[in-house]
Amino acid sequence: MRVVTIGNFDGVHLGHRAIVAAARDAAGPSGRVVAVTFEPLPVAVLRPESAPARLTDAAARRDLLLAAGCDEVVELDPRQGILKETPEAFVAGLRSRVPFDAVAEGGDFRFGAGRSGDVATLAAIGAREGFRAIEVAEVLEPLADGFLVPARSTSIRWLLSVGRVADAARLLGRPHAVAGTVESGDRRGRGLGFPTANVRAPGAALPADGVYAGEADADGRTWPAAISVGTKPTFRGDRRTLEVHLVGCERPLDDYGWPVEVRFRRWLREQWRFPGPDALVAQLRADVARVAALA
């Protein structure tokens, strides 16, 4: 039996993983589960000015879906006209490319031109065309304060926007990660005794400005990391950057072009404008000590 699940799967959070698990259960041990997703995301085609930052890029999304239990990930290009298709035409086109016996979706699933189709539409088409629609209940997860929230990409983006990275991790089922490339910075960190890697990650969802404890994968190892997101107010910066100090790493961080993945585990403090470099260095020492203690 082949079961598909269709969606953006941005973040591959607990809600997405529940759908994949339901698809896996329906497919059985000898069946196949295929995740059908979109690249770029449809909103980036329909309303590029309001497209949100990505929780996962295409490569990370594929890896996470396979790890969650999918056997295959198929990417559709929404620029090829599929966003204008009726629900019936979309399903027919998809079945010609990926034959399936069942579709597993959450209750908020929408498809077809103008998002006109829903799970009930899918079930009606399936009754005519010979496949089953499986509706999966929404996952509610408690945050640190005990408040139950749905595991949705929009919920996670909001939590990140206010710096609540530990709560975002609860909905993701893992720390929020940003993958990027080390680029040239202003090299102030080395002069202060705290060299940082400036990470270029276009389109990635960054948490609120502040300093965070986390970790980073670089040089084949995982390092405790003091992570700064913001505009460097002490030096009157105006460009928002992601900078990472790898605790214990002796690699020259001005060796540019190497890949790094940064994971956010805990909020430490806001970004402050210090009266001068000495006060900043004292705070950086305290930040790094907290990161090391949490590692």
C-alpha positions in Angstrom: 0.0 0.0 0.0 1.3 3.5 -0.9 0.3 6.4 1.3 1.1 10.0 0.5 1.0 13.1 2.6 1.0 16.6 1.0 2.1 19.8 2.5 4.8 22.5 3.0 6.3 20.6 6.0 8.2 23.7 7.0 10.0 22.8 10.2 8.9 19.1 10.1 7.5 19.7 13.6 5.5 17.4 15.9 2.3 17.9 13.9 4.0 17.0 10.7 5.6 13.9 12.3 2.2 12.8 13.6 0.9 12.8 10.1 3.9 10.9 8.8 3.4 8.4 11.7 -0.3 7.9 10.7 0.7 7.4 7.1 3.4 4.9 8.1 0.8 3.0 10.2 -1.7 2.9 7.3 1.0 1.8 4.8 2.1 -1.1 7.0 5.5 -2.7 7.2 5.6 -3.5 3.5 4.1 -0.3 2.2 5.6 3.0 1.2 5.1 6.5 2.5 5.7 9.4 0.2 5.8 13.0 1.3 4.8 15.4 -1.5 5.9 18.9 -0.9 6.6 22.2 -2.7 9.8 24.1 -3.6 9.6 27.0 -3.4 6.8 27.3 -0.9 3.5 28.3 -2.6 3.2 31.5 -0.6 6.5 32.7 -2.1 4.9 32.4 -5.5 1.5 33.7 -4.7 2.4 36.5 -2.2 6.2 36.9 -2.2 6.1 40.1 -0.2 4.5 38.2 2.7 6.4 35.0 2.5 7.7 34.0 5.9 11.3 33.1 6.7 11.9 29.3 6.4 12.2 27.1 9.4 13.9 24.5 7.3 15.5 24.7 3.8 14.7 22.1 1.2 17.6 19.9 2.1 17.0 19.9 5.8 13.2 19.3 5.2 14.0 16.2 3.1 16.4 14.8 5.6 13.9 15.3 8.5 11.0 13.8 6.6 13.0 10.7 5.7 14.1 10.4 9.4 10.5 10.7 10.5 9.5 7.6 8.5 9.0 8.6 4.9 10.4 6.4 2.2 10.5 9.1 -0.5 10.1 12.9 -0.8 8.7 14.4 -4.0 9.0 18.1 -4.6 6.5 19.9 -6.8 7.3 23.3 -8.4 4.3 25.6 -7.7 5.5 27.9 -10.5 4.3 25.2 -13.0 0.6 26.0 -12.8 -0.5 23.6 -10.2 -1.7 26.4 -7.9 -4.4 27.2 -10.5 -5.7 23.7 -10.7 -9.0 22.6 -9.3 -8.8 20.1 -6.4 -9.9 17.3 -8.8 -7.3 18.3 -11.4 -4.6 18.5 -8.7 -5.3 15.0 -7.4 -5.5 13.5 -10.9 -2.2 15.0 -11.8 -0.6 13.9 -8.6 -1.9 10.3 -9.0 -0.4 10.2 -12.5 3.0 11.0 -11.1 2.8 9.3 -7.7 0.1 6.5 -7.6 -1.3 6.1 -4.1 -4.0 4.2 -2.2 -4.5 6.7 0.7 -3.7 10.3 1.7 -3.0 11.3 5.3 -3.5 15.0 6.2 -4.2 17.2 9.2 -7.6 18.9 9.6 -6.3 22.2 8.4 -5.2 20.8 5.0 -6.1 22.9 2.0 -5.4 22.4 -1.7 -6.5 23.4 -5.1 -7.0 26.9 -6.6 -7.8 29.4 -4.0 -7.3 26.8 -1.3 -10.8 25.6 -2.2 -10.3 21.9 -1.2 -10.1 20.5 2.3 -10.0 17.0 3.8 -13.7 16.5 3.1 -13.1 17.4 -0.5 -10.2 14.9 -0.6 -12.4 12.2 0.9 -15.2 12.8 -1.7 -12.7 12.6 -4.5 -11.2 9.5 -2.9 -14.6 7.8 -2.8 -15.0 8.3 -6.5 -11.4 7.5 -7.5 -10.7 4.6 -5.2 -8.4 6.0 -2.5 -8.8 6.7 1.2 -8.5 10.0 3.0 -7.0 9.8 6.5 -7.6 12.8 8.8 -5.0 13.1 11.6 -5.8 15.0 14.8 -3.9 18.2 15.6 -1.0 17.8 18.0 -1.2 20.1 21.1 2.0 20.5 23.1 2.5 22.2 26.5 4.9 25.1 26.6 7.1 25.8 29.7 4.2 27.7 31.3 1.9 24.8 30.8 -0.1 26.5 28.1 -1.2 24.1 25.3 -0.6 25.3 21.8 -1.0 23.5 18.4 2.2 22.3 16.8 2.1 24.5 13.7 4.8 26.4 11.8 3.0 29.7 12.5 3.2 28.9 16.3 6.9 28.2 16.0 7.7 31.3 14.1 5.9 33.4 16.7 7.8 31.8 19.5 11.1 32.5 17.7 10.0 36.1 17.0 9.9 36.7 20.8 13.0 34.7 21.6 11.3 31.7 23.2 13.6 29.2 21.5 13.2 26.5 24.2 9.4 26.6 23.7 9.9 26.5 19.9 12.0 23.4 20.5 9.0 21.8 22.3 6.9 22.1 19.2 9.7 21.1 16.8 10.7 18.1 18.8 14.3 19.4 18.6 16.2 22.7 18.9 15.6 25.2 16.1 18.5 25.0 13.7 19.9 27.4 11.1 22.4 26.2 8.5 24.6 28.6 6.7 28.1 29.6 5.5 30.7 31.5 7.4 31.4 34.9 5.8 33.6 37.8 6.5 32.7 40.1 9.4 34.2 43.1 11.0 36.7 41.0 13.1 36.0 42.9 16.3 35.4 39.6 18.2 38.9 38.4 17.8 40.3 41.7 19.0 38.1 41.4 22.1 39.3 37.8 22.8 36.0 36.2 21.6 36.3 35.3 17.9 33.0 34.8 16.2 31.9 33.1 13.0 29.6 35.4 11.0 26.9 33.1 9.5 25.2 33.9 6.3 21.9 32.1 6.1 19.6 33.9 3.6 15.9 33.2 4.1 16.3 31.4 7.4 14.1 32.2 10.4 16.2 33.8 13.1 14.9 34.3 16.6 14.5 37.7 18.2 17.5 39.9 18.7 19.4 38.7 21.7 22.1 36.3 23.0 21.4 32.6 23.2 23.1 29.4 24.4 23.2 26.6 21.9 25.6 24.6 19.9 27.1 24.5 16.4 28.4 21.8 14.1 31.7 22.7 12.5 34.9 20.9 11.6 33.2 17.5 12.1 32.4 18.3 15.8 29.7 19.8 17.9 30.7 22.8 20.0 28.9 24.7 22.7 28.1 28.0 21.2 27.3 31.5 22.4 25.0 32.9 19.7 24.3 36.6 19.0 21.5 37.8 16.8 21.1 41.5 16.2 22.8 44.7 15.1 25.7 45.1 17.5 24.3 48.1 19.4 27.6 48.8 21.2 29.2 49.5 17.9 26.2 51.3 16.4 25.6 48.6 13.8 22.7 48.7 11.4 22.8 45.3 9.8 21.2 42.3 11.5 23.6 39.5 11.8 24.0 36.0 13.2 27.3 35.5 15.0 28.5 32.4 16.8 31.4 32.0 19.3 32.4 28.3 19.4 33.5 27.6 23.0 36.8 25.7 23.0 37.2 25.8 19.2 40.7 27.0 18.1 39.9 27.0 14.4 40.6 30.4 12.8 37.1 31.8 12.3 38.3 34.2 9.6 38.8 31.2 7.3 35.6 31.9 5.3 33.3 29.7 3.2 32.9 26.7 5.5 29.5 25.4 6.4 28.1 25.5 9.9 24.8 24.5 11.5 23.7 26.5 14.6 21.1 25.2 17.1 19.3 27.5 19.6 18.7 26.0 23.0 18.1 28.8 25.5 17.6 32.6 25.7 20.3 34.3 27.8 19.7 38.0 27.5 18.8 40.9 25.3 21.3 42.7 23.2 22.5 45.8 25.1 24.5 48.9 24.2 27.5 48.8 26.5 29.4 52.0 27.5 32.6 50.6 25.9 34.6 47.5 25.0 35.7 46.7 28.6 32.1 46.4 29.8 31.2 44.3 26.7 34.1 41.9 27.3 33.1 41.4 31.0 29.6 40.5 29.8 30.9 38.2 27.1 32.9 36.3 29.7 29.8 35.8 31.7 27.8 34.7 28.6 30.4 32.1 27.7 30.6 30.8 31.2 26.8 30.3 31.2 27.0 28.5 27.8 29.8 26.2 29.1 27.8 25.4 32.2 24.8 24.5 30.2 26.7 22.3 27.7 
